[in-house]
Amino acid sequence: MTARHTPGPWELRSYGDATASAIGAGGLVICRFPRLVDEIAAEQVANMTAVLAVPALIEALEEASIALALAWQITKRDDLRATHGKVDAAINTARGQA
């Protein structure tokens, strides 16, 4: 997959039928969330919040990847190399390249 995700920030748009959507640049609907269910509403809202954070999380991971690679080149610490691998794997997963 070579396409990139819709640029952030993403925002939440609520509708009169108690559903909501994550909206990206240009008003593009990223995903729709179902009606809140009282018993699990807090969890549903937490999931919505996590989805909205995706663009910022990917950007932070990309910056961390560069910093970890530079730190490993200087220190040759195995823990930095391992963490760098985990960060890059997460980035690839988010990009659909895993």
All heavy atoms as an XYZ file, in Angstrom:
723
protein
N       0.852     -1.171      0.000
C       0.000      0.000      0.000
C       0.899      1.236      0.000
O       1.780      1.363      0.827
C      -0.889     -0.020      1.248
C      -1.708      1.233      1.423
S      -2.575      1.300      2.998
C      -4.007      0.350      2.629
N       0.666      2.131     -0.952
C       1.502      3.324     -1.042
C       0.769      4.596     -0.631
O       1.389      5.618     -0.449
C       2.033      3.504     -2.479
O       0.921      3.577     -3.361
C       2.940      2.346     -2.867
N      -0.542      4.540     -0.496
C      -1.304      5.719     -0.095
C      -1.022      6.059      1.360
O      -0.748      5.181      2.175
C      -2.792      5.478     -0.298
N      -1.065      7.329      1.669
C      -0.881      7.779      3.050
C      -2.239      8.155      3.633
O      -3.175      8.432      2.897
C       0.070      8.959      3.087
C       1.478      8.533      2.657
C       2.496      9.599      2.906
N       2.529     10.037      4.275
C       3.487      9.742      5.140
N       4.477      8.982      4.788
N       3.463     10.224      6.357
N      -2.301      8.170      4.948
C      -3.549      8.535      5.613
C      -3.894     10.004      5.355
O      -3.036     10.806      4.992
C      -3.463      8.259      7.122
C      -2.482      9.131      7.829
N      -2.796     10.412      8.228
C      -1.209      8.932      8.198
C      -1.746     10.954      8.816
N      -0.767     10.065      8.799
N      -5.142     10.336      5.543
C      -5.600     11.717      5.402
C      -4.889     12.573      6.441
O      -4.816     12.197      7.621
C      -7.122     11.788      5.627
O      -7.752     10.937      4.678
C      -7.646     13.197      5.484
N      -4.345     13.713      6.026
C      -3.627     14.564      6.980
C      -4.513     14.994      8.150
O      -5.726     15.125      8.008
C      -3.224     15.782      6.142
C      -3.289     15.336      4.729
C      -4.349     14.271      4.677
N      -3.872     15.209      9.270
C      -4.567     15.694     10.453
C      -4.527     17.208     10.499
O      -3.961     17.834      9.610
N      -5.064     17.785     11.521
C      -5.731     17.056     12.604
C      -7.096     16.526     12.168
O      -7.699     17.041     11.240
C      -5.889     18.114     13.691
C      -5.950     19.411     12.966
C      -5.082     19.233     11.745
N      -7.514     15.467     12.861
C      -8.843     14.924     12.651
C      -9.725     15.443     13.769
O      -9.267     15.687     14.882
C      -8.834     13.404     12.677
C      -8.065     12.775     11.549
C      -7.504     13.412     10.466
C      -7.765     11.393     11.402
N      -6.877     12.494      9.655
C      -7.019     11.245     10.202
C      -8.037     10.268     12.147
C      -6.564     10.015      9.749
C      -7.579      9.038     11.698
C      -6.860      8.924     10.498
N     -10.995     15.636     13.475
C     -11.925     16.126     14.497
C     -13.153     15.229     14.548
O     -13.416     14.468     13.615
C     -12.341     17.567     14.206
C     -13.090     17.726     12.901
C     -13.436     19.167     12.587
O     -12.581     20.043     12.754
O     -14.583     19.388     12.162
N     -13.873     15.346     15.632
C     -15.085     14.555     15.821
C     -16.289     15.406     15.447
O     -16.403     16.553     15.879
C     -15.203     14.098     17.282
C     -16.318     13.126     17.598
C     -16.091     11.808     16.881
C     -16.418     12.898     19.091
N     -17.160     14.853     14.618
C     -18.407     15.530     14.262
C     -19.554     14.640     14.724
O     -19.632     13.479     14.342
C     -18.477     15.765     12.766
C     -19.709     16.567     12.354
C     -19.696     16.933     10.889
N     -18.545     17.805     10.622
C     -18.013     17.970      9.407
N     -18.498     17.323      8.377
N     -16.982     18.775      9.232
N     -20.440     15.210     15.558
C     -21.589     14.471     16.074
C     -22.816     14.784     15.225
O     -22.956     15.887     14.701
C     -21.866     14.855     17.529
O     -20.768     14.506     18.329
N     -23.711     13.812     15.148
C     -24.927     13.955     14.358
C     -26.144     13.803     15.260
O     -26.061     13.230     16.350
C     -24.962     12.914     13.236
C     -23.763     13.010     12.320
C     -22.723     12.089     12.423
C     -23.654     14.031     11.387
C     -21.609     12.181     11.599
C     -22.535     14.131     10.556
C     -21.522     13.207     10.667
O     -20.416     13.304      9.867
N     -27.284     14.264     14.782
C     -28.521     14.228     15.554
C     -28.995     12.834     15.914
O     -29.739     12.660     16.870
N     -28.545     11.833     15.180
C     -28.973     10.460     15.480
C     -28.055      9.789     16.498
O     -28.073      8.577     16.657
C     -29.056      9.622     14.204
C     -27.703      9.450     13.514
O     -26.709     10.057     13.960
O     -27.653      8.713     12.510
N     -27.225     10.591     17.181
C     -26.311     10.123     18.237
C     -25.149      9.313     17.695
O     -24.506      8.578     18.432
C     -27.058      9.358     19.336
N     -24.880      9.412     16.393
C     -23.679      8.808     15.838
C     -22.653      9.925     15.650
O     -22.945     11.099     15.852
C     -23.957      8.116     14.482
O     -24.409      9.087     13.545
C     -24.983      7.003     14.637
N     -21.444      9.559     15.263
C     -20.388     10.548     15.065
C     -19.439     10.055     13.986
O     -19.429      8.872     13.646
C     -19.630     10.788     16.367
N     -18.638     10.971     13.464
C     -17.623     10.634     12.471
C     -16.321     11.321     12.828
O     -16.317     12.405     13.400
C     -18.043     11.108     11.070
O     -19.141     10.390     10.610
N     -15.220     10.662     12.450
C     -13.915     11.315     12.483
C     -13.774     12.004     11.129
O     -13.949     11.367     10.093
C     -12.802     10.300     12.692
N     -13.485     13.296     11.153
C     -13.403     14.095      9.937
C     -11.970     14.584      9.770
O     -11.375     15.138     10.692
C     -14.350     15.316     10.018
C     -15.781     14.879     10.344
C     -14.279     16.143      8.738
C     -16.443     14.045      9.280
N     -11.420     14.379      8.564
C     -10.064     14.823      8.272
C     -10.057     16.058      7.399
O     -11.082     16.729      7.220
N      -8.898     16.347      6.837
C      -8.713     17.518      5.991
C      -9.733     17.537      4.865
O     -10.058     16.506      4.285
C      -7.295     17.525      5.419
N     -10.246     18.720      4.582
C     -11.198     18.871      3.503
C     -12.566     18.285      3.791
O     -13.368     18.106      2.887
N     -12.826     17.949      5.051
C     -14.123     17.401      5.419
C     -14.309     15.937      5.093
O     -15.424     15.408      5.163
N     -13.224     15.253      4.730
C     -13.304     13.834      4.392
C     -13.663     13.009      5.625
O     -13.043     13.150      6.675
C     -11.965     13.355      3.829
C     -11.896     11.888      3.439
C     -12.771     11.621      2.215
C     -10.465     11.510      3.120
N     -14.656     12.143      5.498
C     -15.030     11.251      6.601
C     -14.010     10.128      6.667
O     -13.827      9.376      5.710
C     -16.451     10.686      6.412
C     -16.764      9.662      7.497
C     -17.474     11.811      6.418
N     -13.321     10.030      7.789
C     -12.323      8.986      8.015
C     -13.019      7.693      8.423
O     -12.719      6.619      7.923
C     -11.325      9.397      9.117
C     -10.687     10.747      8.823
C     -10.292      8.311      9.361
C      -9.931     10.830      7.534
N     -13.937      7.809      9.365
C     -14.713      6.659      9.814
C     -15.954      7.155     10.534
O     -16.015      8.298     10.976
C     -13.886      5.732     10.708
S     -13.402      6.452     12.271
N     -16.931      6.274     10.638
C     -18.164      6.592     11.368
C     -18.201      5.748     12.633
O     -17.810      4.592     12.622
C     -19.390      6.297     10.521
C     -19.444      7.171      9.319
C     -20.708      7.844      8.966
N     -21.889      7.618      9.751
C     -22.746      8.581     10.040
N     -22.522      9.805      9.649
N     -23.828      8.329     10.717
N     -18.665      6.369     13.681
C     -18.811      5.672     14.955
C     -20.291      5.419     15.197
O     -21.134      6.268     14.915
C     -18.248      6.529     16.099
C     -16.787      6.846     15.948
C     -16.383      8.117     15.584
C     -15.821      5.870     16.151
C     -15.036      8.424     15.446
C     -14.473      6.166     16.002
C     -14.085      7.445     15.654
N     -20.629      4.245     15.733
C     -22.035      3.936     15.982
C     -22.593      4.737     17.152
O     -21.855      5.384     17.897
C     -22.006      2.438     16.308
C     -20.646      2.218     16.884
C     -19.742      3.169     16.147
N     -23.881      4.637     17.297
C     -24.581      5.283     18.412
C     -23.969      4.829     19.739
O     -23.613      3.660     19.900
C     -26.055      4.867     18.331
C     -26.973      5.450     19.342
C     -28.401      4.910     19.142
N     -28.789      4.746     17.745
C     -29.355      5.698     16.997
N     -29.607      6.879     17.508
N     -29.677      5.471     15.735
N     -23.829      5.774     20.668
C     -23.303      5.425     21.988
C     -24.290      4.524     22.722
O     -25.493      4.749     22.695
C     -23.036      6.673     22.823
C     -21.890      7.566     22.359
C     -21.774      8.789     23.265
C     -20.576      6.821     22.318
N     -23.743      3.524     23.359
C     -24.529      2.584     24.158
C     -24.197      2.863     25.619
O     -23.023      2.851     26.003
C     -24.173      1.118     23.790
C     -24.915      0.143     24.679
C     -24.449      0.864     22.312
N     -25.212      3.137     26.431
C     -24.992      3.566     27.810
C     -23.973      2.717     28.563
O     -23.091      3.242     29.237
C     -26.307      3.582     28.602
C     -27.227      4.708     28.156
O     -26.735      5.679     27.539
O     -28.447      4.608     28.410
N     -24.074      1.404     28.444
C     -23.225      0.505     29.232
C     -21.750      0.609     28.868
O     -20.885      0.289     29.680
C     -23.677     -0.960     29.067
C     -25.052     -1.265     29.607
C     -26.179     -0.839     28.663
O     -25.945     -0.702     27.439
O     -27.298     -0.622     29.161
N     -21.457      1.019     27.645
C     -20.057      1.081     27.205
C     -19.693      2.450     26.622
O     -18.685      2.588     25.936
C     -19.746     -0.030     26.175
C     -20.652      0.096     24.948
C     -19.814     -1.410     26.811
C     -20.254     -0.786     23.782
N     -20.472      3.469     26.929
C     -20.260      4.798     26.349
C     -18.862      5.344     26.646
O     -18.211      5.915     25.764
C     -21.329      5.774     26.831
N     -18.387      5.165     27.855
C     -17.059      5.688     28.218
C     -15.976      5.026     27.358
O     -15.050      5.695     26.883
C     -16.784      5.472     29.700
N     -16.095      3.728     27.145
C     -15.125      3.021     26.312
C     -15.230      3.469     24.859
O     -14.221      3.654     24.179
C     -15.350      1.514     26.414
C     -14.338      0.703     25.633
C     -14.528     -0.799     25.800
O     -15.340     -1.241     26.647
O     -13.866     -1.540     25.059
N     -16.456      3.662     24.382
C     -16.640      4.135     23.010
C     -15.997      5.515     22.815
O     -15.330      5.753     21.806
C     -18.133      4.205     22.661
C     -18.779      2.856     22.450
C     -20.257      3.004     22.174
O     -21.021      3.391     23.057
N     -20.661      2.697     20.950
N     -16.190      6.406     23.766
C     -15.606      7.747     23.673
C     -14.075      7.658     23.726
O     -13.378      8.349     22.978
C     -16.157      8.668     24.783
C     -15.382      9.981     24.841
C     -17.636      8.939     24.551
N     -13.538      6.777     24.559
C     -12.086      6.588     24.618
C     -11.557      6.076     23.278
O     -10.494      6.512     22.814
C     -11.720      5.623     25.746
N     -12.279      5.174     22.641
C     -11.874      4.673     21.322
C     -11.913      5.781     20.280
O     -11.006      5.889     19.445
C     -12.771      3.503     20.890
C     -12.555      2.266     21.730
O     -11.526      2.105     22.370
N     -13.539      1.397     21.737
N     -12.942      6.612     20.318
C     -13.027      7.740     19.389
C     -11.834      8.676     19.572
O     -11.229      9.122     18.593
C     -14.321      8.525     19.613
C     -15.565      7.818     19.214
S     -17.005      8.862     19.603
C     -18.288      7.639     19.662
N     -11.502      8.955     20.814
C     -10.378      9.837     21.113
C      -9.078      9.244     20.578
O      -8.246      9.962     20.012
C     -10.284     10.068     22.640
O     -11.533     10.622     23.086
C      -9.159     11.004     22.994
N      -8.903      7.936     20.728
C      -7.694      7.278     20.219
C      -7.617      7.385     18.698
O      -6.553      7.676     18.139
C      -7.673      5.810     20.661
N      -8.723      7.181     18.012
C      -8.742      7.282     16.549
C      -8.359      8.694     16.118
O      -7.566      8.882     15.193
C     -10.123      6.877     15.981
C     -10.250      7.269     14.517
C     -10.358      5.386     16.166
N      -8.891      9.698     16.776
C      -8.604     11.087     16.408
C      -7.130     11.433     16.587
O      -6.617     12.338     15.927
C      -9.467     12.044     17.234
C     -10.976     11.943     16.995
C     -11.721     12.863     17.948
C     -11.333     12.253     15.555
N      -6.430     10.710     17.454
C      -5.015     10.983     17.720
C      -4.071     10.365     16.699
O      -2.873     10.651     16.712
C      -4.657     10.469     19.122
N      -4.569      9.537     15.791
C      -3.712      8.797     14.860
C      -2.710      9.681     14.107
O      -1.516      9.380     14.088
C      -4.552      7.927     13.896
C      -3.734      7.443     12.719
C      -5.139      6.747     14.657
N      -3.121     10.757     13.442
C      -2.126     11.551     12.704
C      -0.988     12.070     13.589
O       0.181     12.003     13.200
C      -2.939     12.708     12.118
C      -4.333     12.195     12.033
C      -4.481     11.288     13.233
N      -1.313     12.553     14.774
C      -0.280     13.063     15.684
C       0.616     11.937     16.179
O       1.834     12.126     16.323
C      -0.929     13.781     16.865
N       0.050     10.771     16.433
C       0.852      9.637     16.891
C       1.830      9.177     15.815
O       2.995      8.893     16.108
C      -0.052      8.475     17.312
C      -0.870      8.703     18.584
C      -1.910      7.606     18.753
C       0.037      8.791     19.793
N       1.369      9.108     14.565
C       2.262      8.702     13.482
C       3.393      9.712     13.328
O       4.560      9.336     13.182
C       1.492      8.514     12.162
C       0.547      7.308     12.278
C       2.451      8.331     10.998
C      -0.398      7.153     11.109
N       3.069     10.993     13.378
C       4.102     12.023     13.263
C       5.128     11.901     14.395
O       6.334     11.989     14.159
C       3.459     13.411     13.279
C       4.453     14.533     13.117
C       3.801     15.905     13.112
O       2.572     16.007     12.916
O       4.533     16.891     13.301
N       4.658     11.687     15.607
C       5.568     11.539     16.744
C       6.445     10.301     16.588
O       7.647     10.340     16.900
C       4.764     11.468     18.047
N       5.877      9.210     16.109
C       6.657      7.989     15.894
C       7.726      8.197     14.823
O       8.852      7.707     14.954
C       5.754      6.824     15.513
C       4.950      6.201     16.644
C       3.932      5.210     16.084
C       5.868      5.516     17.645
N       7.381      8.929     13.755
C       8.365      9.198     12.705
C       9.544     10.008     13.259
O      10.705      9.721     12.949
C       7.701      9.933     11.538
C       6.756      9.041     10.758
C       5.879      9.779      9.758
O       5.717     11.015      9.870
O       5.348      9.109      8.868
N       9.254     10.990     14.092
C      10.319     11.789     14.710
C      11.138     10.951     15.694
O      12.369     11.061     15.742
C       9.721     13.013     15.400
C       9.144     14.015     14.415
C       8.412     15.167     15.084
O       8.491     15.310     16.321
O       7.757     15.935     14.353
N      10.459     10.103     16.457
C      11.158      9.235     17.409
C      12.061      8.250     16.676
O      13.164      7.941     17.150
C      10.153      8.484     18.284
N      11.621      7.758     15.530
C      12.425      6.823     14.754
C      13.759      7.447     14.353
O      14.819      6.819     14.466
C      11.647      6.372     13.513
O      12.446      5.542     12.708
N      13.698      8.680     13.890
C      14.931      9.385     13.499
C      15.845      9.572     14.702
O      17.054      9.304     14.634
C      14.583     10.738     12.848
C      13.863     10.509     11.523
C      15.837     11.595     12.655
C      13.199     11.750     10.950
N      15.279     10.005     15.813
C      16.077     10.229     17.021
C      16.699      8.933     17.532
O      17.872      8.920     17.939
C      15.210     10.865     18.109
N      15.931      7.851     17.508
C      16.463      6.569     17.971
C      17.581      6.070     17.061
O      18.580      5.524     17.540
C      15.344      5.526     18.057
C      14.389      5.691     19.233
C      13.123      4.876     19.008
C      15.080      5.289     20.530
N      17.426      6.255     15.756
C      18.474      5.825     14.820
C      19.767      6.598     15.073
O      20.861      6.013     15.097
C      18.013      6.016     13.379
N      19.647      7.899     15.283
C      20.841      8.716     15.568
C      21.470      8.332     16.905
O      22.692      8.218     17.011
C      20.478     10.202     15.561
C      20.099     10.779     14.197
C      19.581     12.213     14.348
C      21.272     10.726     13.235
N      20.625      8.119     17.911
C      21.139      7.733     19.227
C      21.853      6.390     19.159
O      22.898      6.195     19.781
C      20.004      7.689     20.247
N      21.294      5.447     18.392
C      21.938      4.143     18.278
C      23.287      4.269     17.572
O      24.258      3.621     17.962
C      21.050      3.149     17.527
C      21.722      1.815     17.441
C      21.771      0.870     18.419
C      22.501      1.314     16.362
N      22.519     -0.202     18.007
C      22.991      0.047     16.734
C      22.834      1.802     15.107
C      23.780     -0.730     15.908
C      23.632      1.020     14.279
C      24.086     -0.222     14.682
N      23.373      5.121     16.527
C      24.648      5.302     15.828
C      25.732      5.822     16.754
O      26.898      5.448     16.618
C      24.478      6.265     14.641
C      23.725      5.648     13.492
C      23.511      6.640     12.351
O      23.797      7.825     12.472
N      23.008      6.141     11.242
N      25.346      6.636     17.705
C      26.313      7.206     18.648
C      26.670      6.216     19.749
O      27.841      6.038     20.088
C      25.764      8.510     19.264
C      25.638      9.582     18.172
C      26.632      8.996     20.410
C      24.831     10.796     18.586
N      25.663      5.554     20.305
C      25.886      4.734     21.502
C      26.048      3.241     21.231
O      26.605      2.539     22.061
C      24.708      4.893     22.482
O      23.530      4.328     21.891
C      24.484      6.345     22.856
N      25.500      2.757     20.126
C      25.467      1.321     19.791
C      24.770      0.488     20.870
O      25.035     -0.698     21.024
C      26.882      0.769     19.553
C      27.646      1.489     18.468
C      26.985      1.337     17.116
C      27.881      1.965     16.036
N      27.174      2.358     14.861
N      23.845      1.113     21.619
C      23.095      0.394     22.652
C      22.031     -0.480     22.011
O      21.213     -0.018     21.217
C      22.442      1.384     23.622
C      23.433      2.036     24.563
C      22.801      3.024     25.513
N      21.452      2.662     25.920
C      20.593      3.539     26.446
N      20.948      4.803     26.616
N      19.375      3.157     26.784
N      22.030     -1.750     22.379
C      21.079     -2.704     21.812
C      19.632     -2.357     22.142
O      18.736     -2.608     21.338
C      21.388     -4.124     22.283
C      22.660     -4.670     21.647
O      23.039     -4.194     20.566
O      23.261     -5.590     22.240
N      19.392     -1.776     23.331
C      18.013     -1.439     23.689
C      17.457     -0.353     22.773
O      16.282     -0.380     22.410
C      17.900     -1.031     25.159
C      18.729      0.195     25.519
O      19.802      0.413     24.918
O      18.308      0.944     26.422
N      18.308      0.579     22.349
C      17.858      1.613     21.420
C      17.541      1.018     20.053
O      16.565      1.386     19.405
C      18.906      2.709     21.270
C      19.158      3.568     22.505
C      20.292      4.549     22.244
C      17.893      4.312     22.906
N      18.365      0.079     19.634
C      18.135     -0.576     18.335
C      16.829     -1.365     18.362
O      16.044     -1.334     17.403
C      19.314     -1.483     18.008
C      19.231     -2.059     16.634
C      20.476     -2.827     16.305
N      20.513     -3.106     14.878
C      21.510     -3.679     14.278
N      22.577     -4.034     14.955
N      21.469     -3.917     12.988
N      16.574     -2.052     19.463
C      15.347     -2.834     19.591
C      14.111     -1.919     19.618
O      13.102     -2.201     18.944
C      15.385     -3.689     20.857
N      14.209     -0.828     20.353
C      13.098      0.117     20.412
C      12.868      0.762     19.050
O      11.727      0.947     18.626
C      13.348      1.189     21.484
O      13.509      0.533     22.755
C      12.196      2.175     21.584
N      13.953      1.072     18.356
C      13.835      1.634     17.004
C      13.088      0.662     16.092
O      12.224      1.065     15.303
C      15.226      1.960     16.447
C      15.209      2.562     15.088
N      15.714      1.910     13.990
C      14.725      3.741     14.638
C      15.556      2.675     12.926
N      14.953      3.795     13.287
N      13.385     -0.605     16.212
C      12.682     -1.615     15.417
C      11.191     -1.650     15.727
O      10.366     -1.773     14.817
N      10.837     -1.531     17.001
C       9.422     -1.532     17.397
C       8.711     -0.291     16.853
O       7.574     -0.373     16.377
C       9.291     -1.572     18.916
C       9.692     -2.891     19.530
C       9.584     -2.819     21.043
C      10.091     -4.081     21.690
N      10.027     -3.996     23.165
N       9.380      0.847     16.934
C       8.793      2.094     16.436
C       8.567      2.000     14.925
O       7.499      2.341     14.415
C       9.677      3.307     16.810
C       9.272      4.553     16.047
C       9.617      3.557     18.314
N       9.570      1.524     14.199
C       9.424      1.389     12.752
C       8.335      0.386     12.387
O       7.590      0.594     11.426
C      10.752      1.001     12.107
C      11.681      2.192     11.939
O      11.254      3.342     12.191
O      12.842      1.974     11.556
N       8.203     -0.687     13.155
C       7.149     -1.666     12.900
C       5.768     -1.038     13.108
O       4.845     -1.282     12.321
C       7.328     -2.888     13.807
N       5.637     -0.215     14.130
C       4.365      0.461     14.385
C       4.027      1.436     13.253
O       2.876      1.521     12.807
C       4.409      1.192     15.726
N       5.028      2.162     12.776
C       4.824      3.086     11.652
C       4.367      2.301     10.419
O       3.414      2.686      9.740
C       6.102      3.879     11.350
C       6.413      4.849     12.490
C       5.974      4.650     10.030
C       7.802      5.463     12.406
N       5.054      1.209     10.129
C       4.690      0.397      8.961
C       3.286     -0.172      9.074
O       2.550     -0.236      8.087
C       5.726     -0.715      8.747
C       7.043     -0.171      8.267
O       7.117      0.890      7.662
N       8.107     -0.895      8.546
N       2.903     -0.588     10.279
C       1.550     -1.084     10.487
C       0.525      0.015     10.222
O      -0.481     -0.201      9.539
C       1.389     -1.635     11.922
O       2.284     -2.736     12.092
C      -0.038     -2.080     12.192
N       0.793      1.197     10.754
C      -0.119      2.319     10.551
C      -0.235      2.707      9.078
O      -1.276      3.171      8.627
C       0.339      3.520     11.370
N       0.827      2.482      8.322
C       0.822      2.801      6.891
C       0.307      1.650      6.029
O       0.275      1.739      4.814
C       2.241      3.150      6.443
C       2.752      4.462      6.977
C       4.139      4.723      6.482
N       4.653      5.989      6.943
C       5.936      6.309      6.955
N       6.837      5.430      6.522
N       6.337      7.482      7.387
N      -0.037      0.543      6.664
C      -0.513     -0.621      5.924
C       0.591     -1.382      5.241
O       0.371     -2.108      4.277
N       1.813     -1.260      5.748
C       2.979     -1.898      5.141
C       3.498     -3.067      5.959
O       4.568     -3.577      5.687
C       4.104     -0.864      4.946
C       3.712      0.270      4.037
C       4.719      1.393      4.036
O       5.595      1.467      4.891
N       4.600      2.284      3.085
N       2.764     -3.462      6.971
C       3.233     -4.540      7.840
C       3.014     -5.896      7.208
O       2.208     -6.092      6.364
C       2.519     -4.482      9.185
